[in-house]
Amino acid sequence: MFPTRTVPPHFMHGNMLLSIIHARLRNNCSDLKRDLFLNHLSDHDICSHCKIPETSDHYFFYCPIYSNERLQLFRDNRSLHPLNCNILLFGNSSFSYLENITIVNAVHTYIKNVN
């Protein structure tokens, strides 16, 4: 009745709390303003620093308050460029397991460092 889906093994890698936050970003139920707004938990979706919608893409690639952490994220994944939000959130099925783990570790470090 319901199709079964295989969860990629890299989704279950790393620190549990960081993995939960990563999964919440993946599923649009994080504490980012856009997710809170879309889930009717906030009146707006605007980043308090940039005055534009605070999306996952904004969080990972554009918000200036995370520029140092972003540089580290890019350095940690330099062999996998070009990066995009989809790769950071889901990995890439054409990448090896170790390449996906590299992405997961870098994203978890980013999440931890930006708090």
C-alpha positions as CSV (number, residue, x, y, z in Angstrom):
1,M,0.0,0.0,0.0
2,F,2.8,2.5,0.9
3,P,6.0,2.4,-1.1
4,T,9.1,1.8,1.0
5,R,12.0,4.1,0.5
6,T,15.6,3.4,1.4
7,V,17.2,6.0,3.6
8,P,20.6,6.9,2.4
9,P,23.2,5.7,5.0
10,H,24.8,9.1,5.2
11,F,21.6,10.5,6.7
12,M,22.3,8.5,9.8
13,H,25.9,9.6,10.2
14,G,27.3,11.8,12.9
15,N,26.1,13.4,16.2
16,M,22.4,12.7,16.8
17,L,21.5,16.3,17.7
18,L,23.3,17.7,14.6
19,S,21.7,15.0,12.5
20,I,18.2,16.0,13.7
21,I,18.8,19.6,12.9
22,H,20.1,18.6,9.5
23,A,17.0,16.5,8.9
24,R,14.8,19.4,10.0
25,L,16.5,21.6,7.5
26,R,16.0,18.9,4.9
27,N,12.2,18.7,5.7
28,N,11.5,22.4,6.0
29,C,10.7,22.2,9.7
30,S,13.8,24.0,11.1
31,D,14.0,27.1,13.2
32,L,14.7,29.2,10.1
33,K,12.3,32.0,9.7
34,R,11.0,30.7,6.3
35,D,10.2,27.3,7.8
36,L,8.5,28.8,10.8
37,F,6.4,31.1,8.6
38,L,5.4,28.3,6.2
39,N,4.4,26.1,9.2
40,H,2.3,29.0,10.6
41,L,4.5,29.5,13.6
42,S,5.7,33.0,12.7
43,D,4.2,36.2,11.2
44,H,7.1,36.7,8.9
45,D,10.0,35.0,7.1
46,I,12.5,37.8,7.1
47,C,16.1,37.4,8.3
48,S,16.7,40.0,11.0
49,H,20.2,40.8,9.6
50,C,19.5,40.9,5.9
51,K,15.8,41.8,5.6
52,I,15.2,39.1,3.0
53,P,13.6,35.7,3.5
54,E,15.6,33.4,5.7
55,T,15.6,30.2,3.7
56,S,18.1,27.2,3.8
57,D,19.8,28.7,0.7
58,H,20.2,32.0,2.5
59,Y,21.4,30.3,5.7
60,F,24.1,28.3,3.8
61,F,25.2,30.7,1.1
62,Y,24.2,34.3,1.7
63,C,23.7,35.6,5.2
64,P,26.7,37.7,6.0
65,I,26.8,36.9,9.7
66,Y,27.9,33.3,8.9
67,S,30.6,34.3,6.4
68,N,33.5,32.8,8.4
69,E,31.7,29.5,9.0
70,R,30.6,29.4,5.3
71,L,34.3,29.7,4.2
72,Q,35.1,26.7,6.3
73,L,32.1,24.8,4.8
74,F,33.4,25.5,1.3
75,R,37.0,24.6,2.2
76,D,35.8,21.3,3.7
77,N,33.9,20.5,0.5
78,R,36.3,22.0,-2.1
79,S,36.7,18.7,-4.0
80,L,32.9,18.5,-4.5
81,H,32.2,21.9,-6.0
82,P,30.0,23.4,-7.3
83,L,27.9,23.1,-4.2
84,N,24.2,23.9,-3.9
85,C,21.6,23.8,-1.1
86,N,20.2,20.5,-2.4
87,I,23.7,18.8,-2.1
88,L,24.3,20.2,1.4
89,L,20.9,19.0,2.6
90,F,20.6,15.6,0.8
91,G,24.0,14.7,-0.6
92,N,24.2,13.3,-4.1
93,S,23.5,9.8,-5.2
94,S,26.2,9.9,-7.8
95,F,28.8,10.7,-5.1
96,S,30.5,7.9,-3.1
97,Y,29.6,7.1,0.4
98,L,32.7,8.9,1.7
99,E,32.0,12.0,-0.4
100,N,28.5,12.2,1.1
101,I,30.0,11.7,4.6
102,T,32.4,14.6,3.9
103,I,29.4,16.8,3.1
104,V,27.5,15.6,6.2
105,N,30.5,16.3,8.4
106,A,31.0,19.7,6.9
107,V,27.3,20.6,7.3
108,H,27.3,19.4,10.9
109,T,30.4,21.5,11.7
110,Y,28.7,24.5,10.1
111,I,25.5,24.0,12.1
112,K,27.5,23.6,15.3
113,N,29.6,26.7,14.6
114,V,26.8,29.0,13.7
115,N,24.9,27.8,16.7
